Amino acid sequence: MGAETASDGPRTELLRDADRADSWLLVVDGTPQSHVDLADPTHLDFEYVRRLGHVADLAAPAGRPIEAFHLGAGALTLARYIAATRPGSRQRAVDIDADLVELVRRELPLDRRAGIRVGIGDARAWLAERRDGTADLVVCDVFAGARTPAALTTAEFHADAARVLRPGGVFAVNVADGGRLAHTRAQLATAATAFAHTALIAEPSVLRGRRFGNLVLAASDRPLPVDELARRAHRDPDMARLISGPDLERFTAGAAPVHDGAAADSPAPPEGAFTR
């Protein structure tokens, strides 16, 4: 049982989760994109979303409302989580796929009190229109198919994210990569052009290049809570590792920042990398 978009764009489906009541899986062109539990929005099924949730949890004192921008709306899983864990937060999300947004609005409606607004548009252009110092958290989770568009991988884009953040605000990015992680290393070097502090969180098998997967990059102008992030990553059901400081410098050594005009989409995953 489910629903899907009827358009010439990407095929988007909502499939009911047979193992969890009132839960849904959003699938775009065959790739699982989001999981939502309408009865319990604090349940985060995807491991990389839990990592983003950890970053959101530590972006401000527990329970305090924040202002968050979400580049890539999907099923609004993280936005729903923040609304539940930080009541009173103000959040804005943008997605270029109008059919996807309409499907989610219709089939997975938001609580009117959630404080989440969703717009249609290009993520980078939308971010460029935001005022300076207006967000506590900016999350980038944008994929065209299974690849992040080149325009969202550059130093100029990272500078815009830094501009819209308040002092101490956090930028969090979902990076998909595999093998020698050349794309991830370049993204860390790129983030370092705009932020003084960075960290990387991922499962050990992904960090060692044994499989393609998701890595979460966190960046800020102030020191990140790396000890607590590392503890949460280690205790997660899908145990992960956090890299920061000198270890991250060694990991990134030799990587050059990416700039507009020379950027490329993130690597395409091998077939079956994200099947569930």
Protein Blocks (a to p, Z undefined) as FASTA:
>chain_A
ZZddddfbdcddddddfkbghiacddeehiafbdcdfklmmbcfblklmmmmmmmmmmpc
ehiacddddehjknolmmmmmmmmmghiacddddfblklmmmmmmmmccdfklopacddd
dfklmmmmpcehibfbdcddddehjaccfklmcfklmmmmmmmpcehiacddddddehjo
mmmmmmmmmmmmmpcbdcddddfklmnopagcdddddddfbdcdfklmmmmmmmpmbacd
ddehjllmmmmgoiacddehiaccdddddehklgZZ
